[in-house]
C-alpha cells in the first residue's frame, strides 16, 4: 500500500516528536533544498547558510514536539519561519560584531525597483555582497514581503532605519548593476570589434 505524501509526512513528524533519528534525517533530507535556499538569501556564503540551516533544524527538532496542526500540511511554513528567524538571529549577532553596520539615519526616499530585469543568480550574487544589515532588510522586505514595522521589530531597529537600510541597499544594488552593465558592455564591445 502506497502512502500519500502527507501520510508519510505525518509519520515522519510523529517520529521526530519521539526523537527518532531516522525520522529527523528524513525530514532534513526532504526539506534541505528549499530551506537551504531560504538560508542562502540571508547569508554571505554557502558555509554561513549551512551553519544557519543546521542551527535552525536543531531548533525544529527541539521544538517539534510542541508543533500542533491537525494534518501537518503547514509544517513547511512553520519550518520556513524558523529558518528565517534563525537567519535573522545570526544576522543580529553578526551586526553587533560589526558596530555601526545598521545606520540609524533619516529615512531616504525609496528608489525604484532596479532588479526586475536580472536573472535570479545575478540578483542573489549582488544581494549576498551587501552588508548583513542591508541584506537582511532587503530580503525581509522584497523577498519575504514583511512590512517595515515588522522588520523593525524582528531586527530590533526603528522603522525609519529599516526604510533607510532598504533604500541604501537598493542604491548599492543600483551601483553594482551599473558596474555589471558597463563591464558587460566593455566585454561585448571588444568582442564585436574582433
N, C-alpha and C positions, 0 to 999 in steps of 0.2 A: 504494500500500500504506500503510495507516494504522498508525502506530507506537503502541504502548501507552504509557501514562503512564510506566512505569518504563524502557522502552526509550528514550524521549525524554529522561528524566532522566539515564540513563546517558550519553547523548551530550552533554548539557549539562555534566555533571560532567567528562567527558573533555575537553571544550573548555575548561572552567575550569582544569583541571590544566595545559593547554597555554598558559594565559594569554590565551585568546581573549576579547576584549571583548564580542562578541555573546553568547557563552555566559554570561559573567558577568552581563550585562544580563538575559538570560532567567531565570537563577536568582534574581536580585534581584527581578524583577517577579513571578515565580511565588510567592515566599515573603514578599514585602513585607507583606501584610496580617497574616498570622499572627505574623510576627516583630515587627512594629510593636506588636501587642497585648502581646507579652511585654515589650517595652521600655517601653511606657506604664505597666505595673504598677510599674516601678521608678523612674519619672521624675516630676518635679514638674509638667511640662507637655509639650505636643506637641513643642516645639522641642528640649527636652532629650532626649526619646525619640528624635527623629530623629538627633541627634548620636550617641547610643549605638548606634542601628541602623546608621548608616553606619560607625562605628568597628568594630563587630562584623563587618559584611560585609567590611571591609578585612582583618580577621583571617581570615575564612573564605577569601577569595581568596588570601591569602598562604600559608595552611597547608593548602589543599585538596589540594595535591599529595601530602601525607602521609596523606590520608584513604584508608583501605583497608577496603572491605567488598565482599563478593562481588557483591551485586546492587543496592547503593546504596539499599535500602529504609530504611536508618537515617540517611540524610543529613539529614532534617529534625530528628531528635532530636539529631544531632551539632551542627547549626547552632543549634538551640534552646539547647543547653548553652553554646555560645559567646556567644549573646546574653545569657543570664543572667549568665555570668561577667564579660562586659564591663560590664553594668549594675552589678554588684557592685563592680567596679574603679572605675567612675565614682562610685558612692556613697561608697566609701572615700576617694577624693580630696576629695569634697565634705564629708565628715565631718571630715577632717583640717583643712580650712579653717574649720570652724565651732567648733573647740576645745570639747570637752566635750559634744558632742551625744550621744555614747554615754555613758550613765550607768553607771559601774562600781559600782552599788549592790547591795544584797542582793536576792535573788530575792523578788519579790512574787507571792503566790499568783495563779495564772491565773484570769481571770474567765470566766464562761460565754460561749458564742458569742452575740453580740448582733446579728450581721449577717445571720442566715439568712432573715429575713422582708423584706429590702430588695431593690430591683432592682439589677442589676449596675452601671448608671450611677451610682446613688446611692452605692453602696459605693465604686466607683472614685474618685468625686469626693472622698469623705471620706478614703480611703486616701491619695490624692495630696496632701491637705492635711497629712498627718503629716510630722514631721521626717524627713530622709533615713535616719537610723538606725532609727527606729521603722518606717518604711515598708519598709525592706529586710528586717528581721526578720519583720514581719507577712507580707510577700509570700513570703519563702522558706519560712516555716513553714506558713501557712494555704493559700496558693495553690499553691506548688511541692511542698509535702509534705516538706521537709527536716527532720531532727531538730535539736534544739538543739546537740548536739556537732558536727554537720555545719555548721550556720550559724556557730558559733563559729570553726571552722577557716577557713571562707570569708571571714569578715569580720575575722579577727584579733582576736577578743574572747574572753572566757571564757564558758563555758556559762551561768553564772549571769546574766551581763549579757544574753545572748540571751533568757533566760527573763524577766528583768526588763523588757527592752525590749518584748517581746511583751505582757506584762501591761499595761505603761503604754500601749502602742499601743491595746490593747483598751479601756482606761479612757478614753483620749482619744476613741476612736470612740464609746463609750457616751455621752459628754458631747455630741458632735456630733449623735448620733441624738436625744438628749433635746431639744436645741435645735431640731433639724429638726422633731420631732414637735410641740413646743409652738408653733412658728411655723405649722405646718400647721393645728393646732387653732384658733389665733387667726384665721387667714385663713378657714378653713371656717366657724368660728363666726360671724364677721362676715357672711359671705355668706349664711348661713342666716337671719340676722336681717332681711335686706332684704326 
